[in-house]
């Protein structure tokens, strides 16, 4: 059994410490939490200047390919409701 198959078949958690993310089995969660690890993943590694796409721009040709790939895709009613709910809950400020 590959590692990916194992994690799909068993309950696992992402934990983080000092910018390092680690995926662990459920039975080891309490042990790692006592060592100072925090439940959840860190996003600091790829935000802002650390993001590999920071400061780069997609070419018009690439944008066109993405646009064509999304043409004709149907959004389910469930997804539409989720989007609508999220937009209603957000608070927007006018400048």
Chimera marker file (.cmm) of the C-alpha trace (Angstrom):
<marker_set name="trace">
<marker id="1" x="0.000" y="0.000" z="0.000" r="1" g="1" b="0" radius="0.5"/>
<marker id="2" x="1.420" y="3.379" z="-0.998" r="1" g="1" b="0" radius="0.5"/>
<marker id="3" x="1.621" y="6.281" z="1.436" r="1" g="1" b="0" radius="0.5"/>
<marker id="4" x="-1.130" y="8.185" z="-0.419" r="1" g="1" b="0" radius="0.5"/>
<marker id="5" x="-3.469" y="5.183" z="-0.245" r="1" g="1" b="0" radius="0.5"/>
<marker id="6" x="-2.759" y="4.826" z="3.475" r="1" g="1" b="0" radius="0.5"/>
<marker id="7" x="-3.640" y="8.466" z="4.176" r="1" g="1" b="0" radius="0.5"/>
<marker id="8" x="-6.821" y="8.222" z="2.083" r="1" g="1" b="0" radius="0.5"/>
<marker id="9" x="-7.993" y="5.135" z="3.982" r="1" g="1" b="0" radius="0.5"/>
<marker id="10" x="-7.167" y="6.370" z="7.501" r="1" g="1" b="0" radius="0.5"/>
<marker id="11" x="-8.022" y="9.495" z="9.470" r="1" g="1" b="0" radius="0.5"/>
<marker id="12" x="-5.041" y="11.836" z="9.401" r="1" g="1" b="0" radius="0.5"/>
<marker id="13" x="-4.211" y="15.353" z="10.525" r="1" g="1" b="0" radius="0.5"/>
<marker id="14" x="-1.933" y="18.083" z="9.261" r="1" g="1" b="0" radius="0.5"/>
<marker id="15" x="0.200" y="19.649" z="11.975" r="1" g="1" b="0" radius="0.5"/>
<marker id="16" x="2.764" y="22.445" z="11.806" r="1" g="1" b="0" radius="0.5"/>
<marker id="17" x="5.725" y="23.713" z="13.794" r="1" g="1" b="0" radius="0.5"/>
<marker id="18" x="8.220" y="26.402" z="12.796" r="1" g="1" b="0" radius="0.5"/>
<marker id="19" x="6.864" y="26.493" z="9.237" r="1" g="1" b="0" radius="0.5"/>
<marker id="20" x="7.182" y="22.727" z="8.760" r="1" g="1" b="0" radius="0.5"/>
<marker id="21" x="4.006" y="20.836" z="7.837" r="1" g="1" b="0" radius="0.5"/>
<marker id="22" x="3.614" y="17.171" z="8.677" r="1" g="1" b="0" radius="0.5"/>
<marker id="23" x="0.810" y="14.669" z="8.081" r="1" g="1" b="0" radius="0.5"/>
<marker id="24" x="0.231" y="12.204" z="10.929" r="1" g="1" b="0" radius="0.5"/>
<marker id="25" x="-2.110" y="9.406" z="11.944" r="1" g="1" b="0" radius="0.5"/>
<marker id="26" x="-4.951" y="10.133" z="14.351" r="1" g="1" b="0" radius="0.5"/>
<marker id="27" x="-3.481" y="8.055" z="17.184" r="1" g="1" b="0" radius="0.5"/>
<marker id="28" x="-0.260" y="10.125" z="17.210" r="1" g="1" b="0" radius="0.5"/>
<marker id="29" x="-1.991" y="13.536" z="17.301" r="1" g="1" b="0" radius="0.5"/>
<marker id="30" x="-1.914" y="14.011" z="21.080" r="1" g="1" b="0" radius="0.5"/>
<marker id="31" x="1.753" y="13.026" z="21.240" r="1" g="1" b="0" radius="0.5"/>
<marker id="32" x="2.765" y="15.669" z="18.679" r="1" g="1" b="0" radius="0.5"/>
<marker id="33" x="0.561" y="18.323" z="20.280" r="1" g="1" b="0" radius="0.5"/>
<marker id="34" x="2.416" y="17.810" z="23.593" r="1" g="1" b="0" radius="0.5"/>
<marker id="35" x="5.686" y="18.422" z="21.730" r="1" g="1" b="0" radius="0.5"/>
<marker id="36" x="4.516" y="21.874" z="20.650" r="1" g="1" b="0" radius="0.5"/>
<marker id="37" x="3.138" y="21.086" z="17.206" r="1" g="1" b="0" radius="0.5"/>
<marker id="38" x="-0.064" y="22.917" z="16.227" r="1" g="1" b="0" radius="0.5"/>
<marker id="39" x="-3.061" y="21.289" z="14.553" r="1" g="1" b="0" radius="0.5"/>
<marker id="40" x="-3.460" y="22.626" z="10.996" r="1" g="1" b="0" radius="0.5"/>
<marker id="41" x="-1.257" y="23.636" z="8.097" r="1" g="1" b="0" radius="0.5"/>
<marker id="42" x="0.817" y="26.778" z="7.832" r="1" g="1" b="0" radius="0.5"/>
<marker id="43" x="0.279" y="29.032" z="4.834" r="1" g="1" b="0" radius="0.5"/>
<marker id="44" x="3.180" y="31.347" z="5.564" r="1" g="1" b="0" radius="0.5"/>
<marker id="45" x="5.525" y="29.340" z="3.372" r="1" g="1" b="0" radius="0.5"/>
<marker id="46" x="3.862" y="30.387" z="0.119" r="1" g="1" b="0" radius="0.5"/>
<marker id="47" x="2.371" y="33.774" z="0.860" r="1" g="1" b="0" radius="0.5"/>
<marker id="48" x="3.673" y="37.042" z="-0.524" r="1" g="1" b="0" radius="0.5"/>
<marker id="49" x="7.263" y="37.026" z="-1.746" r="1" g="1" b="0" radius="0.5"/>
<marker id="50" x="7.640" y="33.331" z="-0.863" r="1" g="1" b="0" radius="0.5"/>
<marker id="51" x="5.047" y="32.363" z="-3.466" r="1" g="1" b="0" radius="0.5"/>
<marker id="52" x="6.712" y="30.987" z="-6.619" r="1" g="1" b="0" radius="0.5"/>
<marker id="53" x="4.335" y="33.059" z="-8.784" r="1" g="1" b="0" radius="0.5"/>
<marker id="54" x="4.950" y="36.322" z="-6.871" r="1" g="1" b="0" radius="0.5"/>
<marker id="55" x="5.660" y="39.142" z="-9.327" r="1" g="1" b="0" radius="0.5"/>
<marker id="56" x="5.118" y="36.924" z="-12.381" r="1" g="1" b="0" radius="0.5"/>
<marker id="57" x="2.316" y="37.355" z="-14.866" r="1" g="1" b="0" radius="0.5"/>
<marker id="58" x="0.583" y="34.881" z="-17.140" r="1" g="1" b="0" radius="0.5"/>
<marker id="59" x="1.010" y="35.430" z="-20.850" r="1" g="1" b="0" radius="0.5"/>
<marker id="60" x="-2.083" y="36.254" z="-22.907" r="1" g="1" b="0" radius="0.5"/>
<marker id="61" x="-1.710" y="32.885" z="-24.630" r="1" g="1" b="0" radius="0.5"/>
<marker id="62" x="-1.770" y="31.081" z="-21.295" r="1" g="1" b="0" radius="0.5"/>
<marker id="63" x="-4.785" y="33.087" z="-20.124" r="1" g="1" b="0" radius="0.5"/>
<marker id="64" x="-6.559" y="32.125" z="-23.341" r="1" g="1" b="0" radius="0.5"/>
<marker id="65" x="-5.849" y="28.418" z="-22.729" r="1" g="1" b="0" radius="0.5"/>
<marker id="66" x="-7.259" y="28.652" z="-19.199" r="1" g="1" b="0" radius="0.5"/>
<marker id="67" x="-10.322" y="30.475" z="-20.503" r="1" g="1" b="0" radius="0.5"/>
<marker id="68" x="-10.969" y="27.797" z="-23.153" r="1" g="1" b="0" radius="0.5"/>
<marker id="69" x="-10.561" y="25.024" z="-20.568" r="1" g="1" b="0" radius="0.5"/>
<marker id="70" x="-13.303" y="26.572" z="-18.432" r="1" g="1" b="0" radius="0.5"/>
<marker id="71" x="-15.761" y="27.207" z="-21.255" r="1" g="1" b="0" radius="0.5"/>
<marker id="72" x="-18.876" y="25.069" z="-21.013" r="1" g="1" b="0" radius="0.5"/>
<marker id="73" x="-18.281" y="23.918" z="-17.440" r="1" g="1" b="0" radius="0.5"/>
<marker id="74" x="-21.497" y="23.646" z="-15.481" r="1" g="1" b="0" radius="0.5"/>
<marker id="75" x="-21.689" y="24.722" z="-11.852" r="1" g="1" b="0" radius="0.5"/>
<marker id="76" x="-24.028" y="22.608" z="-9.721" r="1" g="1" b="0" radius="0.5"/>
<marker id="77" x="-26.869" y="24.236" z="-7.806" r="1" g="1" b="0" radius="0.5"/>
<marker id="78" x="-25.191" y="23.202" z="-4.558" r="1" g="1" b="0" radius="0.5"/>
<marker id="79" x="-22.021" y="25.061" z="-5.546" r="1" g="1" b="0" radius="0.5"/>
<marker id="80" x="-24.039" y="28.113" z="-6.606" r="1" g="1" b="0" radius="0.5"/>
<marker id="81" x="-25.724" y="28.149" z="-3.193" r="1" g="1" b="0" radius="0.5"/>
<marker id="82" x="-22.362" y="27.907" z="-1.406" r="1" g="1" b="0" radius="0.5"/>
<marker id="83" x="-20.967" y="30.806" z="-3.452" r="1" g="1" b="0" radius="0.5"/>
<marker id="84" x="-24.089" y="32.877" z="-2.799" r="1" g="1" b="0" radius="0.5"/>
<marker id="85" x="-23.956" y="32.197" z="0.936" r="1" g="1" b="0" radius="0.5"/>
<marker id="86" x="-20.269" y="33.149" z="1.135" r="1" g="1" b="0" radius="0.5"/>
<marker id="87" x="-20.838" y="36.381" z="-0.765" r="1" g="1" b="0" radius="0.5"/>
<marker id="88" x="-23.738" y="37.338" z="1.523" r="1" g="1" b="0" radius="0.5"/>
<marker id="89" x="-21.663" y="36.679" z="4.651" r="1" g="1" b="0" radius="0.5"/>
<marker id="90" x="-18.658" y="38.729" z="3.556" r="1" g="1" b="0" radius="0.5"/>
<marker id="91" x="-18.493" y="42.330" z="4.585" r="1" g="1" b="0" radius="0.5"/>
<marker id="92" x="-17.258" y="44.662" z="1.886" r="1" g="1" b="0" radius="0.5"/>
<marker id="93" x="-15.973" y="48.130" z="2.643" r="1" g="1" b="0" radius="0.5"/>
<marker id="94" x="-16.338" y="50.981" z="0.215" r="1" g="1" b="0" radius="0.5"/>
<marker id="95" x="-13.338" y="53.139" z="-0.460" r="1" g="1" b="0" radius="0.5"/>
<link id1="1" id2="2" r="1" g="1" b="0" radius="0.2"/>
<link id1="2" id2="3" r="1" g="1" b="0" radius="0.2"/>
<link id1="3" id2="4" r="1" g="1" b="0" radius="0.2"/>
<link id1="4" id2="5" r="1" g="1" b="0" radius="0.2"/>
<link id1="5" id2="6" r="1" g="1" b="0" radius="0.2"/>
<link id1="6" id2="7" r="1" g="1" b="0" radius="0.2"/>
<link id1="7" id2="8" r="1" g="1" b="0" radius="0.2"/>
<link id1="8" id2="9" r="1" g="1" b="0" radius="0.2"/>
<link id1="9" id2="10" r="1" g="1" b="0" radius="0.2"/>
<link id1="10" id2="11" r="1" g="1" b="0" radius="0.2"/>
<link id1="11" id2="12" r="1" g="1" b="0" radius="0.2"/>
<link id1="12" id2="13" r="1" g="1" b="0" radius="0.2"/>
<link id1="13" id2="14" r="1" g="1" b="0" radius="0.2"/>
<link id1="14" id2="15" r="1" g="1" b="0" radius="0.2"/>
<link id1="15" id2="16" r="1" g="1" b="0" radius="0.2"/>
<link id1="16" id2="17" r="1" g="1" b="0" radius="0.2"/>
<link id1="17" id2="18" r="1" g="1" b="0" radius="0.2"/>
<link id1="18" id2="19" r="1" g="1" b="0" radius="0.2"/>
<link id1="19" id2="20" r="1" g="1" b="0" radius="0.2"/>
<link id1="20" id2="21" r="1" g="1" b="0" radius="0.2"/>
<link id1="21" id2="22" r="1" g="1" b="0" radius="0.2"/>
<link id1="22" id2="23" r="1" g="1" b="0" radius="0.2"/>
<link id1="23" id2="24" r="1" g="1" b="0" radius="0.2"/>
<link id1="24" id2="25" r="1" g="1" b="0" radius="0.2"/>
<link id1="25" id2="26" r="1" g="1" b="0" radius="0.2"/>
<link id1="26" id2="27" r="1" g="1" b="0" radius="0.2"/>
<link id1="27" id2="28" r="1" g="1" b="0" radius="0.2"/>
<link id1="28" id2="29" r="1" g="1" b="0" radius="0.2"/>
<link id1="29" id2="30" r="1" g="1" b="0" radius="0.2"/>
<link id1="30" id2="31" r="1" g="1" b="0" radius="0.2"/>
<link id1="31" id2="32" r="1" g="1" b="0" radius="0.2"/>
<link id1="32" id2="33" r="1" g="1" b="0" radius="0.2"/>
<link id1="33" id2="34" r="1" g="1" b="0" radius="0.2"/>
<link id1="34" id2="35" r="1" g="1" b="0" radius="0.2"/>
<link id1="35" id2="36" r="1" g="1" b="0" radius="0.2"/>
<link id1="36" id2="37" r="1" g="1" b="0" radius="0.2"/>
<link id1="37" id2="38" r="1" g="1" b="0" radius="0.2"/>
<link id1="38" id2="39" r="1" g="1" b="0" radius="0.2"/>
<link id1="39" id2="40" r="1" g="1" b="0" radius="0.2"/>
<link id1="40" id2="41" r="1" g="1" b="0" radius="0.2"/>
<link id1="41" id2="42" r="1" g="1" b="0" radius="0.2"/>
<link id1="42" id2="43" r="1" g="1" b="0" radius="0.2"/>
<link id1="43" id2="44" r="1" g="1" b="0" radius="0.2"/>
<link id1="44" id2="45" r="1" g="1" b="0" radius="0.2"/>
<link id1="45" id2="46" r="1" g="1" b="0" radius="0.2"/>
<link id1="46" id2="47" r="1" g="1" b="0" radius="0.2"/>
<link id1="47" id2="48" r="1" g="1" b="0" radius="0.2"/>
<link id1="48" id2="49" r="1" g="1" b="0" radius="0.2"/>
<link id1="49" id2="50" r="1" g="1" b="0" radius="0.2"/>
<link id1="50" id2="51" r="1" g="1" b="0" radius="0.2"/>
<link id1="51" id2="52" r="1" g="1" b="0" radius="0.2"/>
<link id1="52" id2="53" r="1" g="1" b="0" radius="0.2"/>
<link id1="53" id2="54" r="1" g="1" b="0" radius="0.2"/>
<link id1="54" id2="55" r="1" g="1" b="0" radius="0.2"/>
<link id1="55" id2="56" r="1" g="1" b="0" radius="0.2"/>
<link id1="56" id2="57" r="1" g="1" b="0" radius="0.2"/>
<link id1="57" id2="58" r="1" g="1" b="0" radius="0.2"/>
<link id1="58" id2="59" r="1" g="1" b="0" radius="0.2"/>
<link id1="59" id2="60" r="1" g="1" b="0" radius="0.2"/>
<link id1="60" id2="61" r="1" g="1" b="0" radius="0.2"/>
<link id1="61" id2="62" r="1" g="1" b="0" radius="0.2"/>
<link id1="62" id2="63" r="1" g="1" b="0" radius="0.2"/>
<link id1="63" id2="64" r="1" g="1" b="0" radius="0.2"/>
<link id1="64" id2="65" r="1" g="1" b="0" radius="0.2"/>
<link id1="65" id2="66" r="1" g="1" b="0" radius="0.2"/>
<link id1="66" id2="67" r="1" g="1" b="0" radius="0.2"/>
<link id1="67" id2="68" r="1" g="1" b="0" radius="0.2"/>
<link id1="68" id2="69" r="1" g="1" b="0" radius="0.2"/>
<link id1="69" id2="70" r="1" g="1" b="0" radius="0.2"/>
<link id1="70" id2="71" r="1" g="1" b="0" radius="0.2"/>
<link id1="71" id2="72" r="1" g="1" b="0" radius="0.2"/>
<link id1="72" id2="73" r="1" g="1" b="0" radius="0.2"/>
<link id1="73" id2="74" r="1" g="1" b="0" radius="0.2"/>
<link id1="74" id2="75" r="1" g="1" b="0" radius="0.2"/>
<link id1="75" id2="76" r="1" g="1" b="0" radius="0.2"/>
<link id1="76" id2="77" r="1" g="1" b="0" radius="0.2"/>
<link id1="77" id2="78" r="1" g="1" b="0" radius="0.2"/>
<link id1="78" id2="79" r="1" g="1" b="0" radius="0.2"/>
<link id1="79" id2="80" r="1" g="1" b="0" radius="0.2"/>
<link id1="80" id2="81" r="1" g="1" b="0" radius="0.2"/>
<link id1="81" id2="82" r="1" g="1" b="0" radius="0.2"/>
<link id1="82" id2="83" r="1" g="1" b="0" radius="0.2"/>
<link id1="83" id2="84" r="1" g="1" b="0" radius="0.2"/>
<link id1="84" id2="85" r="1" g="1" b="0" radius="0.2"/>
<link id1="85" id2="86" r="1" g="1" b="0" radius="0.2"/>
<link id1="86" id2="87" r="1" g="1" b="0" radius="0.2"/>
<link id1="87" id2="88" r="1" g="1" b="0" radius="0.2"/>
<link id1="88" id2="89" r="1" g="1" b="0" radius="0.2"/>
<link id1="89" id2="90" r="1" g="1" b="0" radius="0.2"/>
<link id1="90" id2="91" r="1" g="1" b="0" radius="0.2"/>
<link id1="91" id2="92" r="1" g="1" b="0" radius="0.2"/>
<link id1="92" id2="93" r="1" g="1" b="0" radius="0.2"/>
<link id1="93" id2="94" r="1" g="1" b="0" radius="0.2"/>
<link id1="94" id2="95" r="1" g="1" b="0" radius="0.2"/>
</marker_set>
